[in-house]
Amino acid sequence: MKILLATSSTGWSGGQHQVYLLAKGLKDRGNAVSVITSHNSELGKRLGAEGVDTHFFRMNKEADIFTMIGMAGFLKRNRFDVINVHRPTAHTIAMIANMLSSHARFVVTRRVPYGIPSRISAKIKYEWFVDRVIAISNDVKQSLVRTGVQEKHIAVIPDAIDVEYYNPASVAPVPGLRGKKPVIGTVGNANRQKGHQYFIAAMPVILKKYPDAFFVDVGINENDRELVELADRLGIREKILFAGFQQDVRPYLKAMDVFVFPSIVEGLGTSLLEAMSMQRPVVVSRTGGMLDVITHNENGMFVQPGSDKAIADAVCGLLGNMQHAHALGIQARKTIEQNFSVQVVAKKTQDLFSILL
């Protein structure tokens, strides 16, 4: 099968990483895979270095007629079977270019659980000129359905995790945390929907029962004043490491005895999947895409969203029964291996594409 993946972001994000993994996974399955992305794209550099056929287009804005015409010519020359787009700007440009030229099967991947403001826009961009929409979770699917996209038009295929890379057996804990016990942590950017404020607010309660506990927040740094000042007001600043952005989160995950994922809004939660692949026992908000991943008390613990008390109670419960916590971690990794590995996700994606041809 001749497949084109398209994305317009230049930086390196979770979405770009997913395109990277999907390109490699589909190629490993014997498909002819090409990728189009923006000039100076980090994704393009990485895939190009690994021998994936990569092409660059200007995709700064959706209404770029010149890029549409140029891309239409590229599509007509190459005659792809399927085009799969992964960002809004790439979506619009590639959709119109496909209409002008090759008429390949057109598939949109959507990762965010937000409705589209206009129902007519939703119909045009996710139904009329699209053969199928891939939603990364049932929560994302339902957000599209509420906007007016027909349910039968949507397939749920999750994001992927490189389970060999996120393997606890091949990683050592970050040196600065080796002497700390127990370590409770989270990973996420500074967006309020990630719920860092609830994680921090839970710390004093946990410390009352486990005074030696230490906390690490990967993604938050000293410049995130609202959260740092919250830790100061609660008197627990010396008990938490704000680790900031980390290119490689594995050593931090390996150091954690419990991983907390307190997001309030989440399409699926790549950081959660990474922690589970690293065999961490996880405490997770019962909301969003996490409902597709966690079975309470089997591969993780659900808590009420936005409740620092619920987080504290769940963490203390796991720290008080580390045998159970260890069992949850083992089952968490099995869940990722069985349902979220690159190989599994690439096969599901290829099977969907094959149905459309």
N, C-alpha and C positions, 0 to 999 in steps of 0.2 A: 504494500500500500504506500502511496506517495502522500506524505502528510506535511502540512505547513503549520507551524505554531507561530503566533504573532503576539507581541507585547510591546508597549511603548515607553515603559519606564526606563530611565537611565541609571538609577541607583540600584543598590542591592537590597532587596526586601524579601519578606516571606513569599510573596507572589512570584517574584523573579526566581527565587530558589525552586519553587514548584515547577516552573517552566523548564528550568535546568534539569531537574530530576525526571520530568516527563519526557523530555527530548532524549535523554540517555536511555530511559526505560523502553521507549518505543523503538529506538534504534537497536537496542539489544535484542528486541523481538523480531528483527529482520525487516523492519520498515525503512523506507527511504525518508529520512526526516530532514526538513529544512526549518530554519528559524529566521523570522524577520524582526528586527528591533530597532531602536533609535540609535543614531550616531553616538559614539562614545559610551555605549551601554556596557556596563560591567558584565551583564549576562552574555552579550555578544563576544566580549573578550574571552570569557571563560569557556564558552562552547566552541569558539573558533580554535582555541588552544588545544581542545580535545578532539578536533577533527570533525565536528558537526558543521554541516553546511549552513553558513550564517550570512545574512544580508542586512544591510543598514539602510533605513529610510528616515527622512525627517518627519517626525510625528509629534510636533509641539502643540498642535491644536487640531480639533476634529474637522473643522471646515477648511482643510488644506487641499484645494482643488489640484494643485500641481503634484502633490504626493499621491493623490488618488489616481491621477492619470498615469504617473510613473509606475505605481504599483499594479495598475490594471495591465500594463504592458508586460510586467514581470510575471504576473499570474497567467497571462495568455501564452507566454513562451514556455512556461514550465508545466502547466496542466496538472495541478495537484488534484488528488482525489478528495481530500478533506482539508479544510482550513479551520483551525481552532484558535480563537482569539482570547486574550487574557487580561486586557485592560481597556477602559472605555474609549480612549483615543484610537488605539489600534483597532478596536471593534468597529467604530464608525468608518474609518478610512478603508479598512480591509473589506468591510461589507459592501461599500459602494464600488470599490475596485473590482470585487468579485461579480457584482451585478453588471459592470461594464465589460467584463471579459470572459472569464473561464467558467463561471457558474459551477464551481466546485461545491460539494456539500459543506455547509457552513455551520460551525458549532461554537457557541459562546460558553466560556467558563466563568461563573460568578461566585465570588468568595465572601461577599458582605451581606449581612441579613437586613439590609435597608430596602424599603420599597422605592420604586421609581416614582418621582413626583407626578408625572403625567401618564395616565392610562394609555393614551394614544402613543406616547413615546415608548412605553413598555411593549405595546403590541408590535410596533415597527421594529424595535431593536432586539426583541426577544422572541418574536413569533413569526411575523409576516415574511421576513427575509432571512430567517434562521431555521435550520433543519432540526436543531436540538439545542437545549441549554443544559449544561452540566452545572448542578449546584453541589457545593462541597459538603452540604449537610441538609437534613430535612428542614432545619430552621430557615436556611437560605431559600430552599424550595418554597416554603410556605409564604415567605415574604414576596416572592414573585407571583404566587397564586393570588395573594391578596391584592396585588396590583393589576391583575387581570390576565396574566399569562396562564394558558391552559395547563392543568396538571400533567396531562399525557405528553406534553411537549418537553417535560423536564426529567432528566435523569440525575440521580444522586450518586456521585462518585467522589470520595473524599480526597483530601490532599495526602501526599505520600511522605514517608519517613525513610531515610537511608538507615536501615536497622544495623548494618555493619558499622557504619560511622558512629551511630549512637548506641554503642555497645559498652556496657559498664566494665566488661572484662578487659577492655583495651585502654582504659583511661584511669589516670591517677587523680585524686582530689587536688584542688588548688592548694598549694603549700600553706597559704595563710590561714586556711580553715581546718587543717589537719588536727590541731590541738583542741578544737572546739567540739563540745558534745553536750546536748544534741544540737544539730544545726537544722533550722527551718528556713526555707527559702522560696522565692518566686522569681519568675522571669517575665518581663514585659516592658513595653515602652511607657512613656509618661502620660499617655492618654488617660483621662479620668475613668473611662469605661473599663480599663484594665483592673480597677479595684484595689490599687496599692493602698489607698487610704484605709480600707477595711483590714487589710493584712497588718498594717502598722498598728491600728487601733486594737487588734487582738493581742498584741505582744505583752502588755502589762498583765493580762489575765494568765497567759501562759507562763510568764516569769514568776508569778506567785506560787505556782505549783512546781515549776522547773526552773529554779533561779540560775542554774548554769547554762540555760538555753542561750543560743546565739542565732542571730537572724541575718540573712543576706538577701538583698533586693537587687537583682541583675537587671539593668535597664534604667535605673534611677541613679542620678549622680547629685553632687552637692549643689548644682545649679537649679535643681528642681525644688525651689525654696518652700513651696507649700507642704510637701511631704517631709522634707528635712525639719521644718519648723514644727510639724505635728509630732515627730519623734522627740524633739526638744521639749515640747509642752508636756508630753507624757513621761518625761524623765527616763527614756530608754535609749537615748542617742548612742551611748557607748556600747550598746548591745546589738547594734545593727551595722552591717557593712553595706553602704550604697555603692555597688560595684560598677554602675554605669554600663554603657554598651560594651559587650564583649563579642569579638569575632567568633570565639569558640566558647560556648557555654558549658560544654561537657564536664570540664573539671569542677565547675561550680555545682552542677547537678550531682556529680558523683559524691560531693561532700555533704549533700543534704540528706538528713534522716527522714524528713517529710517535705514534700513539695506542695505548695499552696497555689491554686489557680483561682483567684477571686474575681475574675472578669464578670461584668454585668451584661455586656453585649459582646458576642463572639460568634463568628461564622462557624468556626470549628475549634481553633486554638492550637497552632503549631507548637507553641512552647509546651503545652500540656502533652502532646504526642511525643515530643522529644524526651520529656521527663519520664513518661511511661516506658519508652524504649530503653531508657537508662535504668529501668527497674526500680524507680522511686515509688513509694506509697504516696498517693496523691489525694488532696482535699480540694474539691472542685465545686464551684457554684452550679446549682441545679438549674441551668438555663441554656438557651441557644444550642449550638452545635455539640456542646458537651453531652447532651442527652443521647446522642448517637454513639458516644464513646464509652461512657461509664455505666456499669451496672453496680449499684450501691452495695458496698460490703463484699464485692467479688473482685473487682479490679481497681477500686478506688472508693472514696467516701464523698457523697454529695452533701452540700450544706445549702441553707437558704441564701439566695443572692443578697449581697449588701449587708450581711450580718457579721460583725466582728465577733460577737458572742458565739455564734455557731461555728465560726472558724476556730476560735480558741478551744471550744469544747471538743471538736473533732481532732485537732492536733494533740491535745492532752490525752484523748482516748487512745490515739495511736502510740504516743510516747509511753503510755502506761501498759501497752501490750505490743511490744516490738515483734513478737512472733507473728501476730496477726498482720502487723505492718509489713513485715518481710514477705508474707504470703500474698498480700495485695500487690506488692512490687513485682513478684514473679508473674502473677497473672496479668499485670499491666503490660509487661513486655510481650507475653504471649498474644495479647490482644493486638498489639501493634504488628507483630510478625504475621499474624493470620489475616488481618484486615487492612493494614495501612502501609505495608512495605511497598517499595518502588515497583517490584515485580507484580504484586497484586493489583496495584492501581493502574499500571501500564496495561495489563491484560484487560481490565474492565474497560479502560478507555478505548483500546483497540477493538474490543468486541462491539462497543457502541458504534464506532466508526464503520465497522464492517456491516452492521445492520442497515446503515444509511445508504450504502452503495447499491 
